[in-house]
């Protein structure tokens, strides 16, 4: 296991949060969307908001800097949709 950091910025809910989570040591070798899925599953377990659904509009990985960037919408409580930007990297 390895430690990763995700910075999640989204509208109308406090703006920005930095989250540390654990994942497989080879997590950053996966596709950007798969890396985001691991983080979102961890966030759902810790955030205390119930199920967090999301739509991904774009996800990319900068191989040189080892950073994943994702853009999309968080869908909270059924119809509460918030745009988000998330950046994930090894801690």
N, CA, C and O atoms as CSV, one atom per row, in Angstrom:
chain,resi,resn,atom,element,x,y,z
A,1,UNK,N,N,0.841,-1.186,0.000
A,1,UNK,CA,C,0.000,0.000,0.000
A,1,UNK,C,C,0.884,1.246,0.000
A,1,UNK,O,O,2.009,1.241,0.499
A,2,UNK,N,N,0.332,2.308,-0.577
A,2,UNK,CA,C,1.030,3.588,-0.627
A,2,UNK,C,C,0.047,4.687,-0.242
A,2,UNK,O,O,-1.165,4.471,-0.241
A,3,UNK,N,N,0.566,5.856,0.081
A,3,UNK,CA,C,-0.263,6.991,0.485
A,3,UNK,C,C,-0.314,7.995,-0.660
A,3,UNK,O,O,0.690,8.276,-1.315
A,4,UNK,N,N,-1.520,8.530,-0.883
A,4,UNK,CA,C,-1.765,9.496,-1.949
A,4,UNK,C,C,-2.473,10.711,-1.367
A,4,UNK,O,O,-3.112,10.637,-0.318
A,5,UNK,N,N,-2.344,11.820,-2.067
A,5,UNK,CA,C,-3.018,13.055,-1.675
A,5,UNK,C,C,-3.925,13.493,-2.810
A,5,UNK,O,O,-3.536,13.468,-3.978
A,6,UNK,N,N,-5.138,13.894,-2.456
A,6,UNK,CA,C,-6.085,14.428,-3.435
A,6,UNK,C,C,-6.539,15.797,-2.949
A,6,UNK,O,O,-6.885,15.970,-1.781
A,7,UNK,N,N,-6.535,16.755,-3.848
A,7,UNK,CA,C,-7.103,18.074,-3.581
A,7,UNK,C,C,-8.381,18.147,-4.390
A,7,UNK,O,O,-8.365,18.016,-5.614
A,8,UNK,N,N,-9.493,18.359,-3.693
A,8,UNK,CA,C,-10.807,18.397,-4.321
A,8,UNK,C,C,-11.394,19.786,-4.138
A,8,UNK,O,O,-11.577,20.253,-3.013
A,9,UNK,N,N,-11.685,20.437,-5.246
A,9,UNK,CA,C,-12.313,21.764,-5.218
A,9,UNK,C,C,-13.692,21.633,-5.853
A,9,UNK,O,O,-13.835,21.065,-6.936
A,10,UNK,N,N,-14.713,22.168,-5.163
A,10,UNK,CA,C,-16.071,22.073,-5.692
A,10,UNK,C,C,-16.899,23.246,-5.227
A,10,UNK,O,O,-16.554,23.908,-4.248
A,11,UNK,N,N,-17.985,23.507,-5.920
A,11,UNK,CA,C,-18.810,24.682,-5.655
A,11,UNK,C,C,-19.738,24.525,-4.462
A,11,UNK,O,O,-20.271,23.442,-4.220
A,12,UNK,N,N,-19.929,25.599,-3.724
A,12,UNK,CA,C,-20.966,25.736,-2.697
A,12,UNK,C,C,-20.880,24.793,-1.514
A,12,UNK,O,O,-21.865,24.678,-0.783
A,13,UNK,N,N,-19.785,24.119,-1.276
A,13,UNK,CA,C,-19.680,23.225,-0.120
A,13,UNK,C,C,-18.328,23.370,0.565
A,13,UNK,O,O,-17.665,22.372,0.849
A,14,UNK,N,N,-17.926,24.568,0.825
A,14,UNK,CA,C,-16.664,24.757,1.520
A,14,UNK,C,C,-15.482,24.931,0.597
A,14,UNK,O,O,-14.374,25.211,1.057
A,15,UNK,N,N,-15.691,24.771,-0.680
A,15,UNK,CA,C,-14.667,25.119,-1.653
A,15,UNK,C,C,-13.578,24.111,-1.901
A,15,UNK,O,O,-13.526,23.532,-2.986
A,16,UNK,N,N,-12.693,23.871,-0.933
A,16,UNK,CA,C,-11.521,23.050,-1.191
A,16,UNK,C,C,-11.193,22.179,0.010
A,16,UNK,O,O,-11.341,22.593,1.160
A,17,UNK,N,N,-10.745,20.963,-0.282
A,17,UNK,CA,C,-10.305,20.065,0.775
A,17,UNK,C,C,-9.133,19.234,0.296
A,17,UNK,O,O,-9.067,18.851,-0.872
A,18,UNK,N,N,-8.215,18.960,1.197
A,18,UNK,CA,C,-7.078,18.089,0.900
A,18,UNK,C,C,-7.301,16.791,1.656
A,18,UNK,O,O,-7.554,16.801,2.861
A,19,UNK,N,N,-7.209,15.686,0.952
A,19,UNK,CA,C,-7.512,14.375,1.518
A,19,UNK,C,C,-6.325,13.439,1.282
A,19,UNK,O,O,-5.745,13.421,0.196
A,20,UNK,N,N,-5.975,12.677,2.290
A,20,UNK,CA,C,-4.949,11.646,2.180
A,20,UNK,C,C,-5.655,10.304,2.193
A,20,UNK,O,O,-6.573,10.086,2.984
A,21,UNK,N,N,-5.224,9.397,1.311
A,21,UNK,CA,C,-5.845,8.079,1.262
A,21,UNK,C,C,-4.819,7.036,0.885
A,21,UNK,O,O,-3.754,7.358,0.358
A,22,UNK,N,N,-5.142,5.785,1.155
A,22,UNK,CA,C,-4.265,4.657,0.857
A,22,UNK,C,C,-4.734,3.973,-0.415
A,22,UNK,O,O,-5.931,3.900,-0.693
A,23,UNK,N,N,-3.775,3.473,-1.181
A,23,UNK,CA,C,-4.082,2.727,-2.398
A,23,UNK,C,C,-2.944,1.787,-2.722
A,23,UNK,O,O,-1.895,1.807,-2.078
A,24,UNK,N,N,-3.164,0.964,-3.727
A,24,UNK,CA,C,-2.120,0.039,-4.155
A,24,UNK,C,C,-0.867,0.814,-4.554
A,24,UNK,O,O,-0.953,1.953,-5.012
A,25,UNK,N,N,0.284,0.196,-4.380
A,25,UNK,CA,C,1.549,0.848,-4.710
A,25,UNK,C,C,1.643,1.218,-6.187
A,25,UNK,O,O,2.347,2.163,-6.542
A,26,UNK,N,N,0.938,0.481,-7.054
A,26,UNK,CA,C,0.984,0.757,-8.488
A,26,UNK,C,C,-0.210,1.585,-8.972
A,26,UNK,O,O,-0.483,1.627,-10.171
A,27,UNK,N,N,-0.916,2.236,-8.060
A,27,UNK,CA,C,-2.129,2.981,-8.426
A,27,UNK,C,C,-1.877,3.983,-9.552
A,27,UNK,O,O,-2.694,4.084,-10.467
A,28,UNK,N,N,-0.785,4.715,-9.512
A,28,UNK,CA,C,-0.535,5.760,-10.500
A,28,UNK,C,C,-0.216,5.199,-11.894
A,28,UNK,O,O,-0.122,5.962,-12.856
A,29,UNK,N,N,-0.053,3.903,-12.009
A,29,UNK,CA,C,0.167,3.298,-13.331
A,29,UNK,C,C,-1.159,3.020,-14.045
A,29,UNK,O,O,-1.166,2.668,-15.224
A,30,UNK,N,N,-2.273,3.177,-13.338
A,30,UNK,CA,C,-3.595,2.918,-13.909
A,30,UNK,C,C,-4.096,4.139,-14.680
A,30,UNK,O,O,-3.458,5.191,-14.690
A,31,UNK,N,N,-5.241,3.977,-15.317
A,31,UNK,CA,C,-5.819,5.083,-16.074
A,31,UNK,C,C,-6.301,6.172,-15.109
A,31,UNK,O,O,-6.591,5.879,-13.949
A,32,UNK,N,N,-6.388,7.420,-15.573
A,32,UNK,CA,C,-6.833,8.512,-14.702
A,32,UNK,C,C,-8.205,8.268,-14.064
A,32,UNK,O,O,-8.406,8.586,-12.892
A,33,UNK,N,N,-9.130,7.717,-14.812
A,33,UNK,CA,C,-10.469,7.472,-14.265
A,33,UNK,C,C,-10.421,6.391,-13.185
A,33,UNK,O,O,-11.126,6.501,-12.182
A,34,UNK,N,N,-9.626,5.377,-13.363
A,34,UNK,CA,C,-9.510,4.330,-12.336
A,34,UNK,C,C,-8.877,4.872,-11.058
A,34,UNK,O,O,-9.263,4.482,-9.957
A,35,UNK,N,N,-7.915,5.761,-11.203
A,35,UNK,CA,C,-7.299,6.392,-10.033
A,35,UNK,C,C,-8.346,7.237,-9.303
A,35,UNK,O,O,-8.438,7.188,-8.077
A,36,UNK,N,N,-9.128,8.006,-10.050
A,36,UNK,CA,C,-10.192,8.815,-9.448
A,36,UNK,C,C,-11.205,7.940,-8.728
A,36,UNK,O,O,-11.664,8.300,-7.644
A,37,UNK,N,N,-11.561,6.804,-9.302
A,37,UNK,CA,C,-12.526,5.888,-8.660
A,37,UNK,C,C,-12.052,5.442,-7.281
A,37,UNK,O,O,-12.843,5.375,-6.341
A,38,UNK,N,N,-10.763,5.137,-7.161
A,38,UNK,CA,C,-10.226,4.707,-5.870
A,38,UNK,C,C,-10.380,5.832,-4.848
A,38,UNK,O,O,-10.807,5.594,-3.718
A,39,UNK,N,N,-10.034,7.051,-5.241
A,39,UNK,CA,C,-10.177,8.184,-4.329
A,39,UNK,C,C,-11.638,8.421,-3.963
A,39,UNK,O,O,-11.955,8.608,-2.788
A,40,UNK,N,N,-12.528,8.417,-4.943
A,40,UNK,CA,C,-13.944,8.703,-4.668
A,40,UNK,C,C,-14.560,7.642,-3.750
A,40,UNK,O,O,-15.397,7.970,-2.908
A,41,UNK,N,N,-14.164,6.395,-3.899
A,41,UNK,CA,C,-14.655,5.344,-3.002
A,41,UNK,C,C,-14.182,5.606,-1.576
A,41,UNK,O,O,-14.941,5.430,-0.623
A,42,UNK,N,N,-12.941,6.021,-1.433
A,42,UNK,CA,C,-12.398,6.352,-0.109
A,42,UNK,C,C,-13.123,7.559,0.475
A,42,UNK,O,O,-13.474,7.559,1.655
A,43,UNK,N,N,-13.349,8.585,-0.337
A,43,UNK,CA,C,-14.039,9.790,0.116
A,43,UNK,C,C,-15.461,9.476,0.569
A,43,UNK,O,O,-15.920,9.982,1.593
A,44,UNK,N,N,-16.144,8.654,-0.185
A,44,UNK,CA,C,-17.513,8.283,0.175
A,44,UNK,C,C,-17.564,7.634,1.552
A,44,UNK,O,O,-18.498,7.869,2.318
A,45,UNK,N,N,-16.563,6.820,1.866
A,45,UNK,CA,C,-16.510,6.163,3.163
A,45,UNK,C,C,-16.213,7.107,4.310
A,45,UNK,O,O,-16.594,6.832,5.447
A,46,UNK,N,N,-15.535,8.223,4.035
A,46,UNK,CA,C,-15.110,9.136,5.097
A,46,UNK,C,C,-15.935,10.411,5.214
A,46,UNK,O,O,-15.978,11.010,6.289
A,47,UNK,N,N,-16.586,10.839,4.148
A,47,UNK,CA,C,-17.207,12.170,4.117
A,47,UNK,C,C,-18.474,12.285,4.958
A,47,UNK,O,O,-18.841,13.384,5.373
A,48,UNK,N,N,-19.139,11.175,5.211
A,48,UNK,CA,C,-20.362,11.228,6.001
A,48,UNK,C,C,-21.540,11.842,5.265
A,48,UNK,O,O,-22.484,12.320,5.894
A,49,UNK,N,N,-21.495,11.832,3.941
A,49,UNK,CA,C,-22.577,12.408,3.139
A,49,UNK,C,C,-23.461,11.348,2.500
A,49,UNK,O,O,-24.378,11.678,1.748
A,50,UNK,N,N,-23.201,10.092,2.788
A,50,UNK,CA,C,-23.912,9.034,2.098
A,50,UNK,C,C,-23.246,8.780,0.755
A,50,UNK,O,O,-22.071,9.091,0.560
A,51,UNK,N,N,-24.010,8.214,-0.164
A,51,UNK,CA,C,-23.458,7.879,-1.475
A,51,UNK,C,C,-23.101,9.141,-2.255
A,51,UNK,O,O,-23.902,10.072,-2.338
A,52,UNK,N,N,-21.918,9.170,-2.816
A,52,UNK,CA,C,-21.475,10.278,-3.662
A,52,UNK,C,C,-21.363,9.747,-5.080
A,52,UNK,O,O,-20.533,8.886,-5.371
A,53,UNK,N,N,-22.198,10.265,-5.948
A,53,UNK,CA,C,-22.120,9.903,-7.356
A,53,UNK,C,C,-21.393,11.030,-8.075
A,53,UNK,O,O,-21.297,12.137,-7.544
A,54,UNK,N,N,-20.888,10.774,-9.254
A,54,UNK,CA,C,-20.156,11.804,-9.972
A,54,UNK,C,C,-20.153,11.501,-11.463
A,54,UNK,O,O,-20.289,10.356,-11.894
A,55,UNK,N,N,-19.994,12.567,-12.227
A,55,UNK,CA,C,-19.809,12.479,-13.669
A,55,UNK,C,C,-18.423,13.032,-13.971
A,55,UNK,O,O,-18.037,14.062,-13.418
A,56,UNK,N,N,-17.680,12.370,-14.829
A,56,UNK,CA,C,-16.354,12.840,-15.208
A,56,UNK,C,C,-16.440,13.398,-16.630
A,56,UNK,O,O,-16.809,12.687,-17.565
A,57,UNK,N,N,-16.097,14.668,-16.777
A,57,UNK,CA,C,-16.069,15.295,-18.092
A,57,UNK,C,C,-14.696,15.175,-18.743
A,57,UNK,O,O,-14.592,15.096,-19.967
A,58,UNK,N,N,-13.655,15.160,-17.936
A,58,UNK,CA,C,-12.287,15.005,-18.445
A,58,UNK,C,C,-11.409,14.458,-17.332
A,58,UNK,O,O,-11.580,14.811,-16.165
A,59,UNK,N,N,-10.479,13.604,-17.694
A,59,UNK,CA,C,-9.499,13.076,-16.748
A,59,UNK,C,C,-8.206,12.852,-17.508
A,59,UNK,O,O,-8.190,12.211,-18.559
A,60,UNK,N,N,-7.123,13.388,-16.966
A,60,UNK,CA,C,-5.837,13.249,-17.640
A,60,UNK,C,C,-4.738,13.007,-16.618
A,60,UNK,O,O,-4.873,13.337,-15.440
A,61,UNK,N,N,-3.653,12.425,-17.097
A,61,UNK,CA,C,-2.518,12.151,-16.217
A,61,UNK,C,C,-1.275,12.783,-16.816
A,61,UNK,O,O,-0.953,12.560,-17.983
A,62,UNK,N,N,-0.578,13.575,-16.010
A,62,UNK,CA,C,0.704,14.135,-16.397
A,62,UNK,C,C,1.758,13.138,-15.942
A,62,UNK,O,O,2.061,13.038,-14.754
A,63,UNK,N,N,2.307,12.409,-16.889
A,63,UNK,CA,C,3.283,11.361,-16.564
A,63,UNK,C,C,4.556,11.936,-15.955
A,63,UNK,O,O,5.144,11.316,-15.069
A,64,UNK,N,N,4.995,13.109,-16.410
A,64,UNK,CA,C,6.236,13.709,-15.897
A,64,UNK,C,C,6.113,14.101,-14.431
A,64,UNK,O,O,7.050,13.902,-13.658
A,65,UNK,N,N,4.975,14.652,-14.043
A,65,UNK,CA,C,4.760,15.120,-12.671
A,65,UNK,C,C,4.022,14.110,-11.806
A,65,UNK,O,O,3.902,14.300,-10.595
A,66,UNK,N,N,3.521,13.027,-12.421
A,66,UNK,CA,C,2.804,11.970,-11.707
A,66,UNK,C,C,1.565,12.521,-10.991
A,66,UNK,O,O,1.335,12.251,-9.812
A,67,UNK,N,N,0.770,13.306,-11.744
A,67,UNK,CA,C,-0.435,13.930,-11.200
A,67,UNK,C,C,-1.615,13.630,-12.119
A,67,UNK,O,O,-1.509,13.742,-13.340
A,68,UNK,N,N,-2.727,13.253,-11.523
A,68,UNK,CA,C,-3.982,13.074,-12.251
A,68,UNK,C,C,-4.861,14.288,-11.979
A,68,UNK,O,O,-4.979,14.738,-10.839
A,69,UNK,N,N,-5.474,14.812,-13.030
A,69,UNK,CA,C,-6.420,15.914,-12.910
A,69,UNK,C,C,-7.746,15.452,-13.502
A,69,UNK,O,O,-7.783,14.917,-14.609
A,70,UNK,N,N,-8.833,15.659,-12.763
A,70,UNK,CA,C,-10.160,15.285,-13.245
A,70,UNK,C,C,-11.118,16.460,-13.070
A,70,UNK,O,O,-11.034,17.202,-12.091
A,71,UNK,N,N,-12.023,16.619,-14.023
A,71,UNK,CA,C,-13.056,17.656,-13.995
A,71,UNK,C,C,-14.401,16.985,-14.182
A,71,UNK,O,O,-14.522,16.030,-14.949
A,72,UNK,N,N,-15.412,17.479,-13.485
A,72,UNK,CA,C,-16.735,16.902,-13.657
A,72,UNK,C,C,-17.735,17.499,-12.701
A,72,UNK,O,O,-17.619,18.654,-12.291
A,73,UNK,N,N,-18.732,16.687,-12.346
A,73,UNK,CA,C,-19.794,17.094,-11.428
A,73,UNK,C,C,-19.962,16.060,-10.326
A,73,UNK,O,O,-20.042,14.862,-10.598
A,74,UNK,N,N,-20.015,16.524,-9.082
A,74,UNK,CA,C,-20.416,15.672,-7.959
A,74,UNK,C,C,-21.925,15.714,-7.890
A,74,UNK,O,O,-22.531,16.770,-8.071
A,75,UNK,N,N,-22.536,14.572,-7.629
A,75,UNK,CA,C,-23.988,14.498,-7.498
A,75,UNK,C,C,-24.274,14.012,-6.087
A,75,UNK,O,O,-24.087,12.837,-5.772
A,76,UNK,N,N,-24.733,14.931,-5.238
A,76,UNK,CA,C,-24.963,14.644,-3.825
A,76,UNK,C,C,-26.453,14.710,-3.539
A,76,UNK,O,O,-27.136,15.611,-4.027
A,77,UNK,N,N,-26.960,13.786,-2.771
A,77,UNK,CA,C,-28.358,13.791,-2.334
A,77,UNK,C,C,-29.328,13.871,-3.516
A,77,UNK,O,O,-30.335,14.575,-3.445
A,78,UNK,N,N,-29.032,13.166,-4.580
A,78,UNK,CA,C,-29.963,13.065,-5.691
A,78,UNK,C,C,-29.901,14.177,-6.710
A,78,UNK,O,O,-29.578,13.927,-7.872
A,79,UNK,N,N,-30.203,15.407,-6.306
A,79,UNK,CA,C,-30.271,16.483,-7.289
A,79,UNK,C,C,-29.336,17.645,-6.981
A,79,UNK,O,O,-29.386,18.659,-7.677
A,80,UNK,N,N,-28.491,17.535,-5.971
A,80,UNK,CA,C,-27.533,18.583,-5.636
A,80,UNK,C,C,-26.259,18.324,-6.434
A,80,UNK,O,O,-25.426,17.508,-6.039
A,81,UNK,N,N,-26.113,19.019,-7.552
A,81,UNK,CA,C,-24.973,18.826,-8.433
A,81,UNK,C,C,-23.980,19.965,-8.256
A,81,UNK,O,O,-24.345,21.138,-8.331
A,82,UNK,N,N,-22.714,19.608,-8.020
A,82,UNK,CA,C,-21.648,20.578,-7.799
A,82,UNK,C,C,-20.509,20.306,-8.782
A,82,UNK,O,O,-20.045,19.169,-8.861
A,83,UNK,N,N,-20.041,21.308,-9.534
A,83,UNK,CA,C,-18.868,21.090,-10.371
A,83,UNK,C,C,-17.652,20.835,-9.494
A,83,UNK,O,O,-17.548,21.370,-8.391
A,84,UNK,N,N,-16.726,20.007,-9.996
A,84,UNK,CA,C,-15.513,19.745,-9.216
A,84,UNK,C,C,-14.277,19.671,-10.108
A,84,UNK,O,O,-14.350,19.396,-11.306
A,85,UNK,N,N,-13.145,19.931,-9.467
A,85,UNK,CA,C,-11.817,19.698,-10.014
A,85,UNK,C,C,-11.076,18.890,-8.952
A,85,UNK,O,O,-11.133,19.226,-7.769
A,86,UNK,N,N,-10.388,17.839,-9.360
A,86,UNK,CA,C,-9.642,17.016,-8.409
A,86,UNK,C,C,-8.248,16.751,-8.961
A,86,UNK,O,O,-8.083,16.414,-10.133
A,87,UNK,N,N,-7.250,16.908,-8.101
A,87,UNK,CA,C,-5.871,16.567,-8.472
A,87,UNK,C,C,-5.359,15.521,-7.484
A,87,UNK,O,O,-5.479,15.689,-6.270
A,88,UNK,N,N,-4.792,14.449,-8.012
A,88,UNK,CA,C,-4.333,13.326,-7.198
A,88,UNK,C,C,-2.863,13.050,-7.521
A,88,UNK,O,O,-2.452,13.034,-8.681
A,89,UNK,N,N,-2.082,12.833,-6.449
A,89,UNK,CA,C,-0.667,12.524,-6.632
A,89,UNK,C,C,-0.170,11.679,-5.457
A,89,UNK,O,O,-0.832,11.614,-4.421
A,90,UNK,N,N,0.975,11.038,-5.607
A,90,UNK,CA,C,1.557,10.355,-4.444
A,90,UNK,C,C,1.840,11.375,-3.341
A,90,UNK,O,O,2.215,12.515,-3.613
A,91,UNK,N,N,1.655,10.949,-2.106
A,91,UNK,CA,C,1.892,11.865,-0.961
A,91,UNK,C,C,3.362,12.111,-0.758
A,91,UNK,O,O,3.745,12.849,0.150
